Every structure is written in C-alpha cells, then in structure tokens.
Amino acid sequence: MNIIIPMAGMGKRMRPHTLTTAKPLLPIAGKPIVQRLVEDIVATCNEQIDEIAFIIAPSFGKEVEDHLCKVAETLGAKGKICYQEQALGTAHAILCAGDTLTGNVFIAFADTLFKAEFSIDKTKDAIVWTQKVEDPRAYGVVKLGPNDSIQAFVEKPQEFVSDLAIIGVYYFRDGDALKKELQRLIDNNIMLKGEYQITDAMEHMLSNGVKFFTDRVEEWFDCGFKDSAVYTNGRILEIKKDKEQLVSSKATIEQSVIIPPCFIADGVVIKNSVVGPHVSVEKGAVIEDSRITNSIVREETVVKNAQINNSILGKNVTYISKPEELSIGDYSTRM
C-alpha cells in the first residue's frame, strides 16, 4: 500500500510560527505533526507500506525534504517528495503525487492528528474516515445508507443532513481509478471557489457505482491555530505518556518539579522551576525560575522569571520577565 500526505499549505492561521517552519513540521509532543501522523497510520493499519509521498511546496527546502524521506525510511518505506507549486485545492494536491496513485492508496492531509485504529477492509472500494461534530454546517459531511455505506457527500449543509464530518483521511482500493477522476476535474476545469476538490471526484465516482463506506476515529485533533495546537499537544502527551519515553535522561533538571505528562528533550536545562502538566520543551531550551503549564517551548529558547500558560514560544526566543519589588498595603487587590 502507498501513503500520500498532502502538506503544501502555508499555514497562515498559525503565523508567526509558520513564517520559518512549515505547519506540518511544527512539533506536537516532541515530534513534527506530519511525523506523528505517518507513524500512527503505519502503526495501526497493519499493512506493508511501499511508498510514502509527501506533497510539499518547493520553498520548504532540502532540509525538510531530507527529514521527510528519513521518516519514511524509518518506517520501512520509500520516501518520495512531490511539489505543489500552486494552491489549487485538495484534488490538485493529491494529483501532484500521480506516480504514487496506484494500487491500494491511503491519503491523509497533514492538518490534523487522530486517536484511531485505521483498520482497512481491502474488499471495499473506498473508505472515508469521519468524526461526529456538534455543528456540521462548517464541514463537509457524509450521508449514510445501510451498513455505514455512503449515499452522498454534502458540503457545509445549512439544513441537517448528517453530523459525521469528513476529516481528510481516505482509503482507495484502486489508486489508478482515483487518478483518472482527479485528472478529469483538471481537464474539464471543474472547480469550487477556484479550487479542485477531492469531494467532486468522489461524488462522480459514487454516481458511477464506486461503493464508499465510512469509518470513524475516536478523537480528531486540529493543529490549525495556536489554541488548538496547544490543546492537541496536551492530548497527545496524555495518549503517549505510557507508550513513549517523553522525558530525556540527557536533560538537566535541578531543584525543579516536572508535572506529567510533559515532553522534555535532550539538552534541556530546567532550574528552580515548575513545568507541567501538558508542556513540551524542545532540545537546548533553558527554563529558570519559572512556572510553565499547557504550552510548547521550542528549541534553544530561554525563559526566565516567567509564568506562562496556553502559549507557544518559537525557536531561539529569549523571554525574561523582571522580578518585582512590592509594597502592598492591607486589604489591597492587584490584578
């Protein structure tokens, strides 16, 4: 089976953090989003993976490309880099990996993470993973028939059709047939709001007898903006705390308390501080005389005399808050 990971988006909602780091490479619990995504797919789908194609923007650079190929190699697959030079929609992005669109294909957009078991029934033509949402009006949803078969795809329904949102994870038994459908959109200029959409291809396949089914993830984690990325970091730490070594033995921790779950990388120095819960600290960061909760501190960043919550501090940041000298009278309130 081949895996295709479209990840060429600019991540504008995550700025300023995506000005220097592509969004799928932002860290969640110590690993880039895309690395966690691919590792979880491979770990749970119980399939031999032949090739993993990463669809990126040309501006990502060689260091990113080498890292992605290394991720694939560690999972026993060939890594392949494909370029999407223009942001022309989900269908266009997937078609950029045309040579990988053959045989059994698993597609996952690198915008989100999941708690799921991606069991694949190869007798099915196609599987679309979904998650129940409170307000389906903001999502594409599936309308179900018997035995979790899909009768229709509906984009952002204003009247209730279904509360099962399409989350950007798909399996196709025949990748070559999907490639033809995606090319049909391009050739006939079938666009929605200026972009070629995979849902248009799937609707045409459905109308021509391809049988789609749905499966569901336990949890769906958004990494699209700061607050959701911080929340996702905390949930992934909770999920991985008994499965991964999260606190490095090569970190220096002096007169400090680490409240789990936390990720503490190699070379981190923490002194006279309380860190956690739900904090990730990347390699080379220094934290002194501080209290940090529910946050991500990126590599080589220095934090002193600070109280930080629900935050992301980028790479090579220096954040030093000055200690205060106070003289506050009785019955006073300072906020």
C-alpha positions as a Markdown table, in Angstrom:
| # | Residue | x | y | z |
|---|---|---|---|---|
| 1 | Met | 0.0 | 0.0 | 0.0 |
| 2 | Asn | 1.1 | 3.6 | -0.7 |
| 3 | Ile | 0.5 | 6.6 | 1.5 |
| 4 | Ile | 0.0 | 10.1 | 0.2 |
| 5 | Ile | 0.4 | 13.1 | 2.6 |
| 6 | Pro | -0.6 | 16.5 | 1.1 |
| 7 | Met | 1.1 | 19.2 | 3.2 |
| 8 | Ala | 1.9 | 22.1 | 0.9 |
| 9 | Gly | -0.3 | 24.7 | 2.7 |
| 10 | Met | 1.2 | 27.9 | 4.0 |
| 11 | Gly | -0.4 | 27.5 | 7.5 |
| 12 | Lys | -1.4 | 31.2 | 7.7 |
| 13 | Arg | -3.6 | 30.7 | 10.7 |
| 14 | Met | -0.5 | 29.5 | 12.7 |
| 15 | Arg | 1.6 | 32.6 | 11.9 |
| 16 | Pro | 4.1 | 33.8 | 13.2 |
| 17 | His | 5.2 | 30.2 | 13.8 |
| 18 | Thr | 4.8 | 29.1 | 10.2 |
| 19 | Leu | 6.9 | 32.0 | 8.9 |
| 20 | Thr | 10.1 | 29.9 | 9.4 |
| 21 | Thr | 8.6 | 26.4 | 9.9 |
| 22 | Ala | 6.1 | 24.6 | 7.6 |
| 23 | Lys | 2.9 | 23.9 | 9.6 |
| 24 | Pro | 3.2 | 20.1 | 9.3 |
| 25 | Leu | 6.7 | 20.3 | 10.8 |
| 26 | Leu | 5.6 | 22.1 | 13.9 |
| 27 | Pro | 6.2 | 19.9 | 17.0 |
| 28 | Ile | 3.5 | 18.2 | 18.9 |
| 29 | Ala | 4.7 | 16.3 | 22.0 |
| 30 | Gly | 8.2 | 16.4 | 20.6 |
| 31 | Lys | 7.7 | 15.3 | 17.1 |
| 32 | Pro | 6.6 | 17.1 | 13.9 |
| 33 | Ile | 2.8 | 16.9 | 13.2 |
| 34 | Val | 3.4 | 15.0 | 9.9 |
| 35 | Gln | 5.8 | 12.5 | 11.6 |
| 36 | Arg | 3.3 | 11.7 | 14.3 |
| 37 | Leu | 0.6 | 11.3 | 11.6 |
| 38 | Val | 2.5 | 8.9 | 9.4 |
| 39 | Glu | 3.8 | 6.9 | 12.4 |
| 40 | Asp | 0.3 | 6.4 | 13.8 |
| 41 | Ile | -1.1 | 5.4 | 10.4 |
| 42 | Val | 1.6 | 2.8 | 9.9 |
| 43 | Ala | 1.4 | 1.5 | 13.4 |
| 44 | Thr | -2.4 | 0.9 | 13.3 |
| 45 | Cys | -3.2 | 0.0 | 9.7 |
| 46 | Asn | -1.2 | -3.3 | 9.8 |
| 47 | Glu | -0.3 | -3.0 | 6.1 |
| 48 | Gln | 3.0 | -3.2 | 4.3 |
| 49 | Ile | 3.8 | 0.3 | 3.2 |
| 50 | Asp | 5.8 | 0.5 | 0.0 |
| 51 | Glu | 6.0 | 4.3 | -0.6 |
| 52 | Ile | 5.1 | 7.5 | 1.2 |
| 53 | Ala | 4.7 | 10.5 | -1.0 |
| 54 | Phe | 4.9 | 13.9 | 0.7 |
| 55 | Ile | 3.4 | 16.8 | -1.3 |
| 56 | Ile | 5.1 | 20.0 | -0.3 |
| 57 | Ala | 5.7 | 23.5 | -1.6 |
| 58 | Pro | 9.1 | 24.0 | -3.4 |
| 59 | Ser | 10.0 | 26.6 | -0.8 |
| 60 | Phe | 10.2 | 24.0 | 2.0 |
| 61 | Gly | 13.8 | 23.3 | 1.2 |
| 62 | Lys | 16.2 | 20.4 | 1.2 |
| 63 | Glu | 16.5 | 20.0 | 5.0 |
| 64 | Val | 12.7 | 19.4 | 5.2 |
| 65 | Glu | 12.8 | 17.0 | 2.2 |
| 66 | Asp | 15.6 | 15.0 | 3.8 |
| 67 | His | 13.8 | 14.8 | 7.1 |
| 68 | Leu | 10.6 | 13.6 | 5.5 |
| 69 | Cys | 12.4 | 10.9 | 3.5 |
| 70 | Lys | 14.1 | 9.8 | 6.7 |
| 71 | Val | 10.7 | 9.5 | 8.4 |
| 72 | Ala | 9.6 | 7.2 | 5.6 |
| 73 | Glu | 12.7 | 5.1 | 5.7 |
| 74 | Thr | 12.5 | 4.5 | 9.5 |
| 75 | Leu | 9.0 | 3.0 | 8.8 |
| 76 | Gly | 10.4 | 0.7 | 6.1 |
| 77 | Ala | 9.0 | 2.6 | 3.2 |
| 78 | Lys | 10.5 | 4.6 | 0.3 |
| 79 | Gly | 10.1 | 8.4 | 0.8 |
| 80 | Lys | 9.1 | 10.5 | -2.2 |
| 81 | Ile | 8.9 | 14.3 | -2.5 |
| 82 | Cys | 6.3 | 15.8 | -4.8 |
| 83 | Tyr | 5.8 | 19.5 | -5.4 |
| 84 | Gln | 2.5 | 21.5 | -5.5 |
| 85 | Glu | 3.6 | 24.9 | -6.9 |
| 86 | Gln | 0.2 | 26.4 | -6.7 |
| 87 | Ala | -2.5 | 26.1 | -4.1 |
| 88 | Leu | -5.3 | 24.8 | -6.3 |
| 89 | Gly | -7.2 | 22.6 | -4.0 |
| 90 | Thr | -7.2 | 19.1 | -2.4 |
| 91 | Ala | -7.7 | 17.2 | -5.7 |
| 92 | His | -4.9 | 19.1 | -7.4 |
| 93 | Ala | -2.6 | 18.4 | -4.4 |
| 94 | Ile | -3.2 | 14.6 | -4.5 |
| 95 | Leu | -2.7 | 14.5 | -8.2 |
| 96 | Cys | 0.8 | 16.0 | -7.8 |
| 97 | Ala | 1.7 | 12.6 | -6.4 |
| 98 | Gly | 0.4 | 10.9 | -9.6 |
| 99 | Asp | 3.1 | 8.2 | -9.8 |
| 100 | Thr | 2.2 | 7.0 | -6.3 |
| 101 | Leu | -1.6 | 6.9 | -7.1 |
| 102 | Thr | -1.6 | 3.2 | -8.0 |
| 103 | Gly | -2.9 | 0.1 | -6.3 |
| 104 | Asn | -4.1 | 0.5 | -2.6 |
| 105 | Val | -3.7 | 4.1 | -1.5 |
| 106 | Phe | -4.1 | 5.7 | 1.9 |
| 107 | Ile | -4.4 | 9.6 | 1.8 |
| 108 | Ala | -4.2 | 11.8 | 4.9 |
| 109 | Phe | -3.9 | 15.6 | 5.0 |
| 110 | Ala | -1.3 | 16.8 | 7.4 |
| 111 | Asp | -3.5 | 19.3 | 9.1 |
| 112 | Thr | -4.7 | 17.2 | 12.0 |
| 113 | Leu | -3.9 | 14.3 | 14.3 |
| 114 | Phe | -6.1 | 11.4 | 15.4 |
| 115 | Lys | -6.7 | 8.8 | 18.0 |
| 116 | Ala | -7.8 | 5.9 | 15.8 |
| 117 | Glu | -7.3 | 2.3 | 14.6 |
| 118 | Phe | -7.0 | 2.6 | 10.8 |
| 119 | Ser | -8.2 | -1.0 | 10.1 |
| 120 | Ile | -8.6 | -1.4 | 6.4 |
| 121 | Asp | -11.1 | -3.7 | 4.7 |
| 122 | Lys | -9.5 | -4.2 | 1.3 |
| 123 | Thr | -12.7 | -5.7 | -0.1 |
| 124 | Lys | -14.2 | -2.2 | 0.0 |
| 125 | Asp | -13.8 | 0.2 | -2.9 |
| 126 | Ala | -13.2 | 3.2 | -0.7 |
| 127 | Ile | -13.3 | 4.3 | 2.9 |
| 128 | Val | -13.8 | 7.8 | 4.2 |
| 129 | Trp | -13.0 | 8.5 | 7.9 |
| 130 | Thr | -15.3 | 10.8 | 9.8 |
| 131 | Gln | -15.8 | 12.3 | 13.2 |
| 132 | Lys | -19.1 | 13.3 | 14.8 |
| 133 | Val | -19.3 | 17.1 | 15.3 |
| 134 | Glu | -21.7 | 19.3 | 17.1 |
| 135 | Asp | -22.2 | 21.8 | 14.3 |
| 136 | Pro | -21.9 | 20.2 | 10.9 |
| 137 | Arg | -22.6 | 23.4 | 9.0 |
| 138 | Ala | -18.9 | 24.2 | 8.9 |
| 139 | Tyr | -17.8 | 20.9 | 7.4 |
| 140 | Gly | -18.2 | 18.5 | 4.5 |
| 141 | Val | -20.3 | 15.6 | 5.8 |
| 142 | Val | -21.4 | 12.1 | 4.6 |
| 143 | Lys | -25.0 | 11.0 | 4.3 |
| 144 | Leu | -25.2 | 7.3 | 5.3 |
| 145 | Gly | -27.1 | 4.3 | 4.0 |
| 146 | Pro | -27.1 | 0.7 | 5.3 |
| 147 | Asn | -24.0 | -0.8 | 7.0 |
| 148 | Asp | -22.1 | 2.5 | 7.0 |
| 149 | Ser | -22.3 | 2.9 | 3.3 |
| 150 | Ile | -22.1 | 6.4 | 2.0 |
| 151 | Gln | -25.1 | 7.7 | -0.1 |
| 152 | Ala | -23.9 | 11.3 | -0.6 |
| 153 | Phe | -21.2 | 13.8 | 0.2 |
| 154 | Val | -22.7 | 17.2 | 1.3 |
| 155 | Glu | -20.5 | 20.3 | 1.6 |
| 156 | Lys | -21.4 | 22.5 | 4.7 |
| 157 | Pro | -25.1 | 21.7 | 4.9 |
| 158 | Gln | -27.2 | 24.5 | 6.3 |
| 159 | Glu | -30.0 | 22.1 | 7.0 |
| 160 | Phe | -29.2 | 18.9 | 9.0 |
| 161 | Val | -28.1 | 16.0 | 6.8 |
| 162 | Ser | -25.5 | 14.3 | 9.0 |
| 163 | Asp | -23.2 | 15.1 | 11.8 |
| 164 | Leu | -20.4 | 13.0 | 10.5 |
| 165 | Ala | -17.7 | 15.4 | 9.3 |
| 166 | Ile | -15.1 | 14.3 | 6.7 |
| 167 | Ile | -11.7 | 14.7 | 8.3 |
| 168 | Gly | -9.3 | 14.3 | 5.4 |
| 169 | Val | -8.4 | 10.7 | 5.7 |
| 170 | Tyr | -9.2 | 8.3 | 2.9 |
| 171 | Tyr | -8.5 | 4.8 | 1.5 |
| 172 | Phe | -9.0 | 3.8 | -2.1 |
| 173 | Arg | -8.6 | 0.3 | -3.4 |
| 174 | Asp | -7.8 | 1.5 | -6.9 |
| 175 | Gly | -5.5 | 4.4 | -6.9 |
| 176 | Asp | -5.3 | 4.5 | -10.7 |
| 177 | Ala | -9.1 | 5.0 | -10.9 |
| 178 | Leu | -8.9 | 7.9 | -8.4 |
| 179 | Lys | -6.1 | 9.4 | -10.5 |
| 180 | Lys | -8.3 | 9.4 | -13.6 |
| 181 | Glu | -11.1 | 11.1 | -11.7 |
| 182 | Leu | -8.8 | 13.8 | -10.4 |
| 183 | Gln | -7.4 | 14.4 | -13.9 |
| 184 | Arg | -11.0 | 14.6 | -15.2 |
| 185 | Leu | -11.5 | 17.6 | -12.8 |
| 186 | Ile | -8.5 | 19.3 | -14.2 |
| 187 | Asp | -9.2 | 18.6 | -17.8 |
| 188 | Asn | -12.8 | 19.8 | -17.5 |
| 189 | Asn | -11.9 | 22.7 | -15.2 |
| 190 | Ile | -14.4 | 21.5 | -12.5 |
| 191 | Met | -13.7 | 23.8 | -9.6 |
| 192 | Leu | -15.3 | 25.1 | -6.4 |
| 193 | Lys | -14.4 | 28.6 | -5.3 |
| 194 | Gly | -11.3 | 28.5 | -7.6 |
| 195 | Glu | -10.0 | 25.1 | -6.4 |
| 196 | Tyr | -10.2 | 21.4 | -7.5 |
| 197 | Gln | -11.8 | 19.4 | -4.7 |
| 198 | Ile | -11.5 | 15.7 | -3.9 |
| 199 | Thr | -15.1 | 15.6 | -2.9 |
| 200 | Asp | -16.1 | 16.4 | -6.5 |
| 201 | Ala | -14.1 | 13.4 | -7.7 |
| 202 | Met | -15.7 | 11.2 | -5.1 |
| 203 | Glu | -19.2 | 12.3 | -5.9 |
| 204 | His | -18.6 | 11.4 | -9.6 |
| 205 | Met | -17.2 | 8.0 | -8.6 |
| 206 | Leu | -20.2 | 7.4 | -6.3 |
| 207 | Ser | -22.6 | 8.2 | -9.1 |
| 208 | Asn | -20.7 | 5.7 | -11.3 |
| 209 | Gly | -21.1 | 2.8 | -9.0 |
| 210 | Val | -18.0 | 3.0 | -6.7 |
| 211 | Lys | -19.1 | 1.9 | -3.2 |
| 212 | Phe | -17.9 | 4.2 | -0.4 |
| 213 | Phe | -18.0 | 3.4 | 3.3 |
| 214 | Thr | -17.3 | 5.3 | 6.4 |
| 215 | Asp | -15.2 | 4.5 | 9.4 |
| 216 | Arg | -14.7 | 6.7 | 12.5 |
| 217 | Val | -11.8 | 8.0 | 14.6 |
| 218 | Glu | -12.0 | 8.1 | 18.4 |
| 219 | Glu | -10.7 | 11.7 | 18.5 |
| 220 | Trp | -9.8 | 14.3 | 15.9 |
| 221 | Phe | -7.2 | 16.9 | 16.9 |
| 222 | Asp | -6.9 | 20.2 | 15.0 |
| 223 | Cys | -3.4 | 21.8 | 14.7 |
| 224 | Gly | -4.5 | 24.7 | 12.6 |
| 225 | Phe | -4.1 | 27.6 | 15.0 |
| 226 | Lys | -2.4 | 28.4 | 18.3 |
| 227 | Asp | -5.0 | 27.4 | 20.8 |
| 228 | Ser | -5.9 | 24.2 | 19.1 |
| 229 | Ala | -2.3 | 23.2 | 18.6 |
| 230 | Val | -1.6 | 23.7 | 22.4 |
| 231 | Tyr | -4.7 | 21.6 | 23.2 |
| 232 | Thr | -3.6 | 18.9 | 20.8 |
| 233 | Asn | -0.1 | 18.9 | 22.3 |
| 234 | Gly | -1.7 | 18.2 | 25.7 |
| 235 | Arg | -4.0 | 15.4 | 24.4 |
| 236 | Ile | -1.1 | 13.7 | 22.5 |
| 237 | Leu | 1.0 | 13.8 | 25.7 |
| 238 | Glu | -1.8 | 12.1 | 27.6 |
| 239 | Ile | -2.2 | 9.4 | 24.9 |
| 240 | Lys | 1.6 | 8.8 | 24.5 |
| 241 | Lys | 2.6 | 9.0 | 28.2 |
| 242 | Asp | 2.7 | 5.3 | 28.7 |
| 243 | Lys | 3.9 | 4.5 | 25.2 |
| 244 | Glu | 6.9 | 6.8 | 24.7 |
| 245 | Gln | 9.9 | 8.0 | 26.7 |
| 246 | Leu | 8.9 | 11.6 | 27.0 |
| 247 | Val | 11.5 | 13.0 | 29.5 |
| 248 | Ser | 15.0 | 12.7 | 28.3 |
| 249 | Ser | 17.8 | 11.4 | 30.6 |
| 250 | Lys | 20.0 | 13.9 | 28.9 |
| 251 | Ala | 18.1 | 16.9 | 30.2 |
| 252 | Thr | 19.4 | 18.8 | 33.3 |
| 253 | Ile | 16.7 | 19.3 | 35.9 |
| 254 | Glu | 17.7 | 21.0 | 39.1 |
| 255 | Gln | 15.5 | 21.9 | 42.1 |
| 256 | Ser | 12.5 | 21.7 | 39.8 |
| 257 | Val | 9.2 | 19.9 | 39.6 |
| 258 | Ile | 8.0 | 18.3 | 36.4 |
| 259 | Ile | 4.3 | 17.6 | 36.5 |
| 260 | Pro | 3.5 | 14.9 | 33.9 |
| 261 | Pro | 2.7 | 14.4 | 31.2 |
| 262 | Cys | 5.5 | 16.5 | 29.7 |
| 263 | Phe | 8.0 | 16.2 | 26.8 |
| 264 | Ile | 11.5 | 17.2 | 27.8 |
| 265 | Ala | 14.1 | 16.9 | 25.0 |
| 266 | Asp | 17.8 | 16.3 | 25.1 |
| 267 | Gly | 19.9 | 19.2 | 26.3 |
| 268 | Val | 17.1 | 21.0 | 28.0 |
| 269 | Val | 18.1 | 22.8 | 31.2 |
| 270 | Ile | 15.4 | 23.4 | 33.9 |
| 271 | Lys | 16.3 | 25.1 | 37.2 |
| 272 | Asn | 14.2 | 26.3 | 40.1 |
| 273 | Ser | 11.0 | 25.9 | 38.1 |
| 274 | Val | 7.7 | 24.1 | 37.9 |
| 275 | Val | 6.9 | 22.7 | 34.4 |
| 276 | Gly | 3.7 | 20.9 | 33.5 |
| 277 | Pro | 1.3 | 19.4 | 33.0 |
| 278 | His | 1.0 | 19.3 | 29.2 |
| 279 | Val | 4.2 | 21.1 | 28.4 |
| 280 | Ser | 6.6 | 20.2 | 25.5 |
| 281 | Val | 10.2 | 21.6 | 25.7 |
| 282 | Glu | 12.4 | 21.1 | 22.7 |
| 283 | Lys | 16.2 | 20.5 | 22.7 |
| 284 | Gly | 18.5 | 23.1 | 24.1 |
| 285 | Ala | 15.8 | 25.2 | 25.8 |
| 286 | Val | 16.6 | 26.8 | 29.1 |
| 287 | Ile | 14.0 | 27.4 | 31.8 |
| 288 | Glu | 14.9 | 29.1 | 35.1 |
| 289 | Asp | 12.8 | 30.5 | 38.0 |
| 290 | Ser | 9.6 | 30.0 | 36.0 |
| 291 | Arg | 6.2 | 28.3 | 36.1 |
| 292 | Ile | 5.0 | 26.9 | 32.7 |
| 293 | Thr | 1.8 | 25.0 | 32.1 |
| 294 | Asn | -0.1 | 23.8 | 28.9 |
| 295 | Ser | 2.5 | 25.2 | 26.5 |
| 296 | Ile | 5.1 | 24.5 | 23.8 |
| 297 | Val | 8.6 | 25.8 | 24.2 |
| 298 | Arg | 10.7 | 25.4 | 21.0 |
| 299 | Glu | 14.4 | 24.6 | 20.6 |
| 300 | Glu | 17.1 | 26.9 | 22.0 |
| 301 | Thr | 14.6 | 29.2 | 23.7 |
| 302 | Val | 15.4 | 30.8 | 27.1 |
| 303 | Val | 12.7 | 31.5 | 29.6 |
| 304 | Lys | 13.4 | 33.2 | 33.0 |
| 305 | Asn | 11.3 | 34.6 | 35.8 |
| 306 | Ala | 8.1 | 33.9 | 33.9 |
| 307 | Gln | 4.6 | 32.5 | 34.4 |
| 308 | Ile | 3.4 | 31.1 | 31.1 |
| 309 | Asn | 0.2 | 29.2 | 30.2 |
| 310 | Asn | -1.5 | 28.2 | 26.9 |
| 311 | Ser | 1.4 | 29.5 | 24.9 |
| 312 | Ile | 3.8 | 28.7 | 22.1 |
| 313 | Leu | 7.3 | 30.1 | 22.2 |
| 314 | Gly | 9.1 | 29.8 | 18.9 |
| 315 | Lys | 12.7 | 28.8 | 18.2 |
| 316 | Asn | 15.6 | 30.9 | 19.7 |
| 317 | Val | 13.3 | 33.1 | 21.7 |
| 318 | Thr | 14.6 | 34.9 | 24.8 |
| 319 | Tyr | 11.8 | 35.7 | 27.2 |
| 320 | Ile | 12.9 | 37.2 | 30.5 |
| 321 | Ser | 10.4 | 38.8 | 32.9 |
| 322 | Lys | 11.8 | 41.1 | 35.6 |
| 323 | Pro | 11.2 | 40.2 | 39.2 |
| 324 | Glu | 9.2 | 42.8 | 41.0 |
| 325 | Glu | 9.7 | 44.5 | 44.4 |
| 326 | Leu | 6.4 | 45.2 | 46.0 |
| 327 | Ser | 5.0 | 47.1 | 49.0 |
| 328 | Ile | 1.2 | 46.5 | 49.0 |
| 329 | Gly | -0.9 | 47.6 | 51.9 |
| 330 | Asp | -3.6 | 45.6 | 53.8 |
| 331 | Tyr | -6.9 | 44.7 | 52.0 |
| 332 | Ser | -5.5 | 45.5 | 48.6 |
| 333 | Thr | -6.2 | 43.8 | 45.3 |
| 334 | Arg | -3.8 | 43.8 | 42.4 |
| 335 | Met | -4.7 | 42.1 | 39.1 |
